[in-house]
Amino acid sequence: MTEQFSGSTSLIEQDPVTFEVVRNALYAICSEMKSVIMRTSFSPLLSLSADLSCALLDSRGNVIAQGVDIPVHLGAARFTALAVLKLFPADTWQPGDGVLTNDPYSGGTHLPDMSLMTPVFDSDTLTGFALSRIHWPDVGGSARGSSSVSDEIIKEGLRIPPVRIIEAGNLRQDILSMILANVRVPSDRRGDFHAALAGHTRAEERTSDLSMRFGGDVVRSVMRESQIYSHRLTAERLRALPDADVSHCEALDGDGVDPVARPRIAVRITKTGDRLKFDFTGSDPCAKGPVNASLPVTSSAVFYTVLAFIGGDIAPNSGVYEGVEIVAPEGTIINAAYPAPVVAANTETANRLVDILMAALAQAYPEKVAGGACGSACVYTLGGYDPERHRFFVHYETIGGGMGATRGADGTSGLRVHMGNTMNLPIEAMEASLPVRFHAYQIVEESRGDGAMRGGGGVRKTVEMLADGVEASVLGERTISPAHGVSGGGTGGLARFTLHGADGIERTLPAKSGPHRLDKGDTLEMVTAGGGGWGQPQKIGDNE
């Protein structure tokens, strides 16, 4: 056990009631921080879909509490904090400072995820930090929506290494202006940035109130001991399971650039006592297209899988992952090296990665894991000029799919599974603000994997363009590789993406494609994959 997780849990032993009150208050602060950002943001992606995450960190950058938010955001939070603290050491911060970054090669995930980190003080003592990660619908680049197919990260948008954008409460307008000059619809992005500031202000106020009520030393003790507590619970769960050594390898459905590429991810998982080792040696080198995952994204998928595997009821913080070792060779698809493009890793590679890890664990612990899921966030972006509303627009949306079945339940249909936790975007709100009309939004029942427990169904969503010159892109998965079943369960149905031209011509799109020009009357149809089943399907007469 490392030094930061050693020592006695004196507060838990001496005053467990105060420990629980303060610990739960820290998680509540994260939830309130998110609520403020949603209520004040400009983008429907944030205000309605909640594509954002919030966390509190200690002064070393360890996560001590987080919201019920986006796993791919939160698992990377400590990487972001360490990258920021490397440039701006803890002893250089003062009240009112703020650092902004979106750099996947410096602790970030992908370019649309803007991370803001601000300090929390108790008088003159640094207690820790608040961190938010919000998805901007556009950060520039070669395609509207900044989520399309490209062959280098430079084309994906504006890359921002950690930069101090707020100094002692004073916003650096020159830096913000530079950023907004490189994005589409800058007025909306300015609003989203100020929404993040409002959320951080609330987090700082609530944490300060907590320190005034219980004392800063108590709050800092809870931050430290809550990690110890989660670590001990995790270790106990792992020790109760038999040791195992399992391997699995799968290929993605292409990279969007090389028409014949099927990048492979290989993993060997070794469980020994209270430790888990994930070794990705043997995974393919970086792909030409944007499916390459930065190490924080790969680690997020591993951390999420660990939490789910041990039961999902242990309070998530950095202590949970103390016994997890990740071996990820640099320059491969699961530890991308500059200038490899990465935008689809958050949404596609990370989700497929979870299924790959689950498939490996199913070899030793089938009763503890679910069948394969839709393996995708199914991102589609639209952008152009709206002649009716006389403004430029960008639209970014994710679509749910089928969840894998478990030993005790059917998989849920139409859900953002695993690495995403965004909510449904109401079609009424989109039709009221964009030049589009939706013709279908329904569960695809026939995509559910068979089994004693059936997988969840995918979703069909069809949208017609009401303006000319709309630029559209699609990032998806499982058009080739169906979701696997567990313990004899069947595979889920495949995804498909089709462009129906106003001239009657249909064109099947690959899993990752764009940008495409769509004109008035053209329709984009997206069908997401179904989840795999669990257990052998029951036959007629089995229960007679």
C-alpha positions in Angstrom: 0.0 0.0 0.0 1.4 3.4 -0.9 2.1 6.1 1.6 -1.0 8.2 0.8 -3.3 5.2 1.6 -1.5 4.1 4.8 -2.1 5.2 8.4 -4.9 4.7 10.9 -8.5 5.7 10.1 -8.8 7.6 13.4 -11.8 9.7 12.5 -13.8 6.7 11.3 -13.0 4.9 14.6 -13.5 7.9 16.9 -16.4 9.7 15.3 -18.0 7.6 12.5 -21.2 9.8 12.4 -19.2 12.9 11.6 -17.2 11.0 9.0 -20.3 9.8 7.2 -22.0 13.2 7.3 -19.0 15.0 5.9 -18.2 12.3 3.3 -21.8 12.3 2.0 -21.8 16.1 2.0 -18.8 16.1 -0.4 -20.6 13.9 -2.8 -23.7 16.1 -2.5 -21.5 19.1 -3.4 -20.6 17.4 -6.7 -24.2 16.9 -7.5 -25.2 20.5 -6.7 -22.2 21.7 -8.8 -23.6 19.8 -11.8 -27.1 21.1 -11.2 -25.9 24.7 -11.4 -24.0 24.1 -14.6 -27.0 22.4 -16.2 -29.4 25.2 -15.2 -27.1 28.0 -16.5 -25.6 26.5 -19.6 -26.5 27.4 -23.2 -26.1 24.1 -25.0 -28.9 21.5 -24.9 -26.1 18.9 -24.7 -25.4 20.3 -21.2 -28.8 21.6 -20.0 -30.9 18.7 -21.3 -28.5 15.8 -21.9 -26.1 16.5 -19.0 -22.9 15.7 -20.9 -20.7 16.9 -18.0 -19.1 15.7 -14.8 -18.0 17.2 -11.5 -15.5 16.0 -8.9 -13.8 17.2 -5.7 -10.0 16.5 -5.3 -7.6 16.7 -2.4 -4.6 18.9 -2.5 -2.5 16.1 -4.2 -5.0 15.7 -7.0 -6.7 12.5 -5.8 -10.4 12.2 -6.4 -12.2 12.2 -3.1 -15.8 12.6 -4.3 -17.6 12.7 -7.7 -21.1 13.1 -9.1 -23.2 10.3 -10.7 -21.9 11.5 -14.0 -19.9 10.3 -17.0 -17.5 7.4 -16.3 -15.1 8.3 -19.1 -14.9 11.9 -17.6 -14.4 10.9 -14.0 -11.9 8.1 -14.4 -9.6 10.5 -16.1 -10.0 13.2 -13.4 -6.8 12.4 -11.5 -4.8 12.3 -14.7 -6.0 15.8 -15.5 -5.3 17.1 -12.0 -1.8 15.6 -12.0 -1.0 17.2 -15.4 -2.3 20.6 -14.0 -0.3 20.3 -10.8 2.8 19.5 -12.7 2.7 22.9 -14.4 1.0 24.7 -11.5 2.2 23.2 -8.2 -0.2 23.2 -5.2 1.8 25.8 -3.3 1.4 28.4 -6.2 -2.4 28.5 -6.1 -4.4 31.3 -4.5 -8.1 31.8 -4.0 -9.9 32.7 -7.3 -7.4 30.9 -9.6 -8.6 28.6 -12.4 -6.9 26.4 -14.9 -8.5 25.3 -18.2 -7.4 22.4 -20.4 -8.7 19.9 -23.0 -5.4 18.3 -24.0 -5.7 14.5 -24.4 -1.9 14.3 -24.3 -1.8 16.1 -20.9 -4.3 14.3 -18.8 -7.4 15.0 -20.8 -9.9 12.8 -22.7 -10.8 14.3 -26.1 -10.8 17.9 -27.3 -14.5 18.6 -26.9 -14.2 17.9 -23.1 -13.2 21.2 -21.5 -11.8 20.7 -18.0 -11.8 23.5 -15.4 -9.9 23.2 -12.1 -10.2 25.7 -9.3 -8.9 25.6 -5.7 -10.8 25.3 -2.5 -9.3 27.1 0.6 -9.9 27.0 4.3 -8.7 30.4 5.4 -5.1 30.3 4.1 -4.9 26.5 3.8 -5.5 24.7 0.5 -8.1 22.1 1.2 -8.3 20.7 -2.4 -9.8 21.4 -5.8 -13.1 21.4 -7.7 -12.9 20.0 -11.2 -15.5 20.0 -13.9 -15.4 18.5 -17.4 -18.1 19.7 -19.8 -18.5 18.7 -23.4 -18.5 21.7 -25.8 -20.5 20.9 -28.9 -17.8 22.4 -31.0 -14.1 23.2 -30.4 -13.2 24.1 -34.0 -11.3 21.7 -36.3 -12.2 20.6 -39.8 -15.7 19.4 -39.1 -18.7 21.1 -37.6 -19.3 19.5 -34.2 -15.6 18.6 -33.8 -16.5 14.9 -33.8 -15.8 13.4 -37.2 -13.3 11.4 -39.1 -9.7 12.8 -39.4 -6.2 11.5 -39.5 -4.5 13.8 -37.0 -5.5 15.6 -33.8 -4.7 19.0 -35.3 -7.8 18.6 -37.6 -10.0 17.6 -34.6 -10.0 21.1 -33.1 -8.3 23.5 -30.7 -5.9 21.8 -28.3 -5.4 23.7 -25.0 -2.6 22.6 -22.7 -3.3 23.5 -19.0 -3.5 27.3 -18.9 -4.3 29.6 -16.0 -7.4 31.3 -17.4 -8.4 32.9 -14.0 -5.9 34.7 -11.8 -7.0 35.7 -8.3 -10.6 36.0 -9.4 -9.8 37.9 -12.6 -10.8 36.2 -15.8 -8.2 36.3 -18.5 -10.4 37.8 -21.3 -7.5 37.6 -23.8 -7.2 33.8 -23.4 -10.9 33.3 -23.5 -11.2 35.5 -26.6 -8.4 33.5 -28.3 -10.3 30.2 -27.6 -13.7 31.6 -28.7 -12.2 32.9 -32.0 -11.4 29.2 -32.9 -14.8 27.7 -32.3 -18.2 27.8 -34.1 -21.1 29.7 -32.4 -18.7 31.4 -29.9 -21.6 33.1 -28.0 -23.0 29.8 -26.9 -19.5 28.5 -25.9 -19.0 31.6 -23.9 -22.2 30.9 -22.1 -21.2 27.3 -21.4 -17.9 28.5 -20.0 -19.6 30.9 -17.6 -22.0 28.1 -16.6 -18.9 26.1 -15.5 -17.7 29.1 -13.5 -21.0 29.3 -11.7 -20.8 25.6 -10.8 -17.3 26.1 -9.4 -18.4 29.1 -7.3 -21.2 26.9 -5.8 -18.7 24.1 -5.0 -16.3 26.5 -3.4 -19.1 28.1 -1.3 -20.4 24.7 -0.1 -17.0 23.3 0.7 -16.1 26.5 2.6 -19.4 26.2 4.6 -18.5 22.6 5.4 -15.1 23.6 6.7 -16.7 26.4 8.8 -19.2 23.9 10.3 -16.8 21.0 11.1 -13.4 22.5 10.8 -10.9 22.4 7.9 -8.8 19.7 9.6 -11.9 17.4 9.9 -12.8 17.9 6.2 -9.3 17.2 5.1 -9.2 14.1 7.3 -12.4 12.8 5.7 -10.9 13.4 2.3 -8.0 11.2 3.2 -9.8 8.6 5.1 -12.6 8.1 2.6 -10.0 6.9 0.2 -8.7 4.5 2.7 -12.2 3.3 3.4 -13.0 2.7 -0.2 -9.7 1.0 -0.8 -10.2 -1.4 2.1 -13.7 -2.4 0.9 -12.4 -3.0 -2.6 -9.6 -5.2 -1.3 -12.0 -7.2 0.8 -14.2 -7.9 -2.2 -11.3 -8.9 -4.4 -9.8 -11.2 -1.7 -13.2 -13.1 -1.5 -12.9 -14.1 -5.2 -10.8 -16.9 -6.5 -7.6 -15.9 -8.3 -7.7 -16.0 -12.1 -5.7 -15.3 -15.3 -7.8 -14.6 -18.4 -7.2 -13.0 -21.8 -9.4 -11.7 -24.6 -8.9 -9.9 -27.9 -11.4 -8.1 -30.2 -11.3 -5.8 -33.3 -13.1 -2.5 -33.7 -15.4 -1.9 -36.7 -12.8 0.1 -38.5 -11.1 3.5 -37.9 -13.0 5.7 -40.4 -9.9 6.4 -42.5 -8.3 3.1 -43.6 -11.2 1.2 -45.3 -9.8 -2.2 -44.4 -8.4 -1.6 -41.0 -9.9 -3.5 -38.0 -7.7 -2.3 -35.0 -7.4 -4.9 -32.3 -7.4 -4.5 -28.5 -5.9 -7.3 -26.5 -5.9 -7.7 -22.7 -4.7 -10.1 -20.1 -6.3 -9.7 -16.7 -4.6 -11.2 -13.7 -6.4 -11.3 -10.3 -4.1 -12.1 -7.4 -5.3 -11.7 -3.9 -6.6 -8.1 -3.6 -4.9 -6.8 -6.8 -5.9 -6.7 -10.4 -3.5 -6.3 -13.3 -4.7 -5.3 -16.8 -2.0 -5.9 -19.4 -2.8 -4.5 -22.9 0.5 -5.7 -24.5 -0.4 -7.1 -27.9 -2.9 -4.3 -28.8 -2.4 -2.8 -32.3 -0.4 0.4 -32.9 -2.2 3.7 -33.2 -4.8 3.6 -36.0 -5.0 6.2 -38.8 -8.5 7.2 -37.7 -9.8 8.8 -34.5 -10.3 5.6 -32.5 -7.0 5.9 -30.5 -7.5 6.2 -26.7 -5.3 8.3 -24.5 -4.1 6.6 -21.4 -6.7 8.5 -19.2 -9.5 7.2 -21.4 -8.2 3.6 -21.3 -7.8 3.9 -17.5 -11.3 5.2 -17.2 -12.7 2.1 -18.8 -10.6 -0.1 -16.5 -11.7 1.8 -13.4 -15.3 1.7 -14.4 -15.1 -2.1 -15.0 -13.5 -2.6 -11.6 -16.2 -0.6 -9.9 -18.9 -2.6 -11.7 -17.1 -5.9 -11.1 -16.9 -5.5 -7.4 -20.6 -4.6 -7.0 -21.0 -0.9 -7.9 -21.9 0.1 -4.3 -18.5 1.2 -3.1 -18.1 5.0 -3.0 -15.9 5.9 -6.0 -12.7 7.8 -5.4 -9.0 7.3 -6.0 -8.7 4.7 -3.2 -10.8 2.2 -5.1 -8.0 1.9 -7.8 -5.0 1.7 -5.5 -4.8 -2.1 -6.1 -5.2 -1.8 -9.9 -2.2 -2.0 -12.2 -2.4 -1.0 -15.9 0.2 -1.9 -18.5 -0.4 0.0 -21.7 2.4 0.3 -24.2 2.8 3.8 -25.5 2.0 4.3 -29.2 -0.7 1.7 -29.3 -4.5 2.2 -29.7 -5.0 2.1 -26.0 -2.1 4.6 -25.1 -2.1 7.0 -28.1 0.9 9.1 -29.0 0.8 12.5 -30.6 -0.4 13.4 -33.3 -2.9 10.4 -33.4 -6.5 11.5 -33.6 -8.6 10.5 -30.5 -12.1 12.0 -30.7 -13.9 8.7 -31.1 -12.1 6.9 -28.3 -14.3 8.5 -25.6 -17.5 7.4 -27.3 -16.6 4.2 -29.2 -13.3 2.7 -28.2 -13.9 3.1 -24.5 -17.3 1.4 -24.7 -15.9 -1.5 -26.7 -13.0 -1.7 -24.3 -15.4 -2.3 -21.4 -17.1 -5.1 -23.3 -13.7 -6.6 -24.0 -12.7 -6.5 -20.3 -16.1 -8.0 -19.3 -15.7 -10.8 -21.9 -12.3 -11.6 -20.4 -13.7 -11.6 -16.8 -16.7 -13.7 -17.9 -14.3 -16.6 -18.5 -13.6 -16.8 -14.7 -16.6 -15.0 -13.2 -19.6 -15.4 -15.5 -22.1 -14.8 -12.7 -20.6 -11.4 -12.0 -20.6 -9.8 -15.4 -23.1 -8.7 -18.0 -23.4 -9.6 -21.7 -21.9 -7.3 -24.3 -23.6 -4.0 -24.8 -24.2 -1.7 -27.8 -20.5 -0.7 -27.6 -21.0 2.8 -28.7 -22.3 6.3 -27.8 -23.5 6.5 -31.4 -22.5 10.1 -31.9 -23.9 12.2 -34.7 -23.2 15.8 -35.4 -25.0 18.4 -37.6 -23.9 21.9 -38.5 -24.6 24.6 -40.9 -26.8 27.7 -41.4 -30.4 27.9 -40.3 -32.2 30.1 -42.8 -35.4 30.2 -40.7 -33.7 31.4 -37.6 -30.9 33.3 -39.4 -28.1 31.8 -37.4 -25.3 29.3 -37.6 -25.7 26.1 -35.6 -23.9 23.0 -34.4 -25.6 20.0 -32.9 -24.0 17.1 -31.1 -26.0 14.2 -29.8 -25.6 10.6 -28.5 -28.1 7.8 -29.0 -28.7 4.9 -26.6 -28.5 1.2 -27.4 -29.0 -2.2 -25.8 -27.5 -3.1 -22.5 -26.2 -6.7 -21.9 -28.3 -9.0 -19.8 -27.1 -10.2 -16.4 -27.6 -13.4 -14.4 -30.6 -11.8 -12.7 -32.2 -9.4 -15.2 -32.8 -8.6 -18.8 -30.7 -5.8 -20.3 -32.3 -2.4 -20.5 -33.2 -1.0 -24.0 -32.3 2.4 -25.4 -29.7 3.3 -22.7 -26.4 5.0 -22.8 -24.5 2.0 -21.5 -21.2 1.9 -19.6 -18.9 4.9 -20.3 -21.6 7.5 -21.0 -24.3 8.6 -18.7 -26.1 11.3 -20.7 -29.8 11.7 -20.8 -32.3 11.7 -23.7 -32.5 14.9 -25.8 -36.2 15.5 -26.4 -36.9 15.6 -30.2 -39.4 18.4 -29.5 -36.6 20.6 -28.2 -34.4 19.9 -31.2 -37.1 20.5 -33.7 -37.9 23.9 -32.0 -34.3 25.1 -32.3 -32.8 23.3 -35.4 -33.7 23.0 -39.1 -34.6 19.3 -38.7 -37.6 17.0 -38.5 -37.6 13.6 -36.8 -39.5 10.7 -38.3 -38.6 7.8 -36.0 -37.3 7.3 -32.5 -38.1 3.8 -31.3 -36.7 0.7 -29.7 -35.6 -2.1 -32.0 -37.0 -5.2 -30.2 -35.5 -7.6 -32.7 -32.0 -6.6 -31.8 -32.2 -8.1 -28.3 -29.9 -11.0 -27.7 -31.6 -14.3 -26.8 -30.9 -16.0 -23.5 -32.4 -17.0 -20.2 -32.1 -13.3 -19.7 -32.4 -11.2 -22.9 -30.2 -8.3 -23.9 -31.7 -4.9 -24.3 -32.8 -3.5 -27.6 -31.1 -0.9 -29.7 -32.7 2.4 -31.0 -33.7 3.6 -34.4 -33.6 7.4 -34.9 -34.3 9.0 -38.2 -33.8 12.8 -38.9 -34.7 14.8 -42.0 -32.9 18.0 -43.0 -35.0 21.1 -43.5 -32.1 23.2 -44.9 -29.4 22.9 -47.5 -25.7 22.5 -46.8 -26.0 20.7 -43.5 -22.7 19.0 -42.6 -23.2 15.6 -40.8 -20.9 13.1 -39.3 -21.5 9.7 -37.6 -19.3 7.9 -35.1 -20.6 4.4 -34.2 -19.7 0.8 -33.5 -21.0 -2.8 -33.8 -22.0 -2.7 -37.5 -19.7 -5.8 -37.9 -19.1 -7.2 -34.4 -22.3 -8.0 -32.4 -22.4 -7.8 -28.7 -21.4 -11.1 -27.1 -23.5 -13.2 -24.8 -22.5 -14.8 -21.5 -23.0 -18.4 -20.3 -24.6 -19.4 -23.6 -26.5 -16.2 -24.2 -27.1 -15.1 -27.8 -25.5 -12.1 -29.5 -27.2 -8.8 -30.0 -28.3 -7.3 -33.3 -26.0 -5.1 -35.4 -26.0 -1.4 -35.8 -26.4 0.3 -39.2 -26.3 3.8 -40.6 -28.1 4.8 -43.8 -28.3 8.0 -45.7 -31.6 8.3 -47.6 -31.3 11.0 -50.3 -34.2 13.2 -51.3 -33.7 11.8 -54.8 -34.5 8.3 -53.6 -31.0 7.0 -53.5 -29.9 5.1 -50.4 -26.3 4.8 -49.2 -25.1 2.6 -46.3 -22.5 4.5 -44.2 -19.6 2.8 -42.4 -19.5 2.9 -38.6 -17.4 6.1 -38.7 -17.9 8.5 -41.5 -18.2 12.2 -42.4 -18.4 15.0 -42.8 -21.2 14.5 -45.4 -23.2 17.3 -47.1 -26.9 16.9 -46.6 -29.5 19.0 -48.3 -33.2 19.7 -47.7 -35.1 16.4 -47.8 -32.1 14.2 -47.1 -32.6 11.8 -44.2 -30.1 10.2 -41.9 -31.2 6.9 -40.3 -29.2 5.5 -37.3 -29.8 2.1 -35.7 -27.8 1.2 -32.7 -26.9 -2.3 -31.6 -28.6 -4.6 -29.2 -27.2 -6.2 -26.1 -26.1 -9.8 -25.6 -28.1 -12.3 -23.6 -27.1 -14.2 -20.4 -27.6 -18.0 -20.1 -29.0 -20.6 -22.4 -32.4 -19.6 -23.9 -35.3 -21.5 -22.3 -37.0 -23.9 -24.6 -40.8 -24.6 -24.7 -41.6 -27.3 -22.2 -38.5 -26.6 -20.0 -40.7 -25.5 -17.1 -43.5 -28.1 -17.6 
